[in-house]
Amino acid sequence: MNMNEEWWGINSLSDKNELGVEKRIPRKIYYELKALYTQDLLPKNVKEENLQE
């Protein structure tokens, strides 16, 4: 089974189990990207409601 996460190297697939199901296994880059997307990038003195689009 091909999936975008596997193509980009974010996840790998396990071997098929007895039911023929492959598990997605997150690689190191998954956790690094997750940390980037969950951190607050705005300085503490800037409020989001004051930002213009």
C-alpha positions as a printed Julia matrix, in Angstrom:
53×3 Matrix{Float64}:
  0.0     0.0    0.0
  1.48    3.33  -1.03
  0.69    6.49   0.89
  1.99   10.05   0.88
  3.59    9.77   4.31
  5.62    6.81   3.12
  6.63    8.52  -0.12
  7.98   11.49   1.81
  9.76    9.26   4.32
  7.66   10.41   7.27
  6.25    6.97   8.01
  7.33    3.49   7.14
  5.2     0.39   6.88
  5.65   -2.74   8.94
  5.45   -6.2    7.52
  1.92   -7.5    7.09
  0.53   -9.26  10.13
 -1.56  -12.44  10.04
 -4.6   -10.38   8.95
 -2.66   -8.78   6.08
 -2.57   -5.35   7.73
  0.53   -3.14   7.65
  1.12   -0.75  10.56
  2.37    2.78   9.99
  5.55    3.42  11.93
  6.51    7.09  12.43
 10.14    7.91  11.69
 12.26   10.52  13.47
 11.26   13.25  10.99
  7.59   12.8   11.99
  8.37   13.88  15.54
 10.61   16.73  14.36
  7.88   18.1   12.07
  5.29   17.68  14.81
  7.45   19.75  17.17
  7.82   22.49  14.53
  4.08   22.68  13.9
  3.12   22.72  17.58
  5.51   25.39  18.83
  4.42   29.01  19.23
  6.27   31.04  16.61
  5.0    34.46  17.7
  6.99   36.51  20.19
  5.31   36.69  23.6
  4.49   40.41  23.21
  2.58   39.96  19.89
 -1.1    39.09  19.99
 -2.68   37.18  17.11
 -5.72   39.47  16.93
 -3.38   42.4   16.09
 -1.92   40.68  13.02
 -3.14   41.6    9.55
 -3.65   39.0    6.85
